[in-house]
Amino acid sequence: MLISYFGNIVKSLIPILLGVAVVVFFWGIIQYLFTDAKEKGSKLMFWGIIALFVMVSIWGLVAFLQVEFLTGLPLTPPPNINPLP
């Protein structure tokens, strides 16, 4: 019960955190292009890309481990293929 509750909270936070990382990246682009704070903008773009890379990598690693060790079935089966007999 508690693990399921915690898992639902994490599932809800992942898209929010990805959205924040994308906003930080685009805010860095805006600062780099339209203000005099080019160094600050480039740092924001760099950290936005790093955050996106880390989050997507961890997301993929968790999905891989889930398929390999927990379910044995792909998370999203290819179209027109029913994984269960």
Order of alpha helices (4+ residues) and beta strands (2+ residues): alpha-alpha
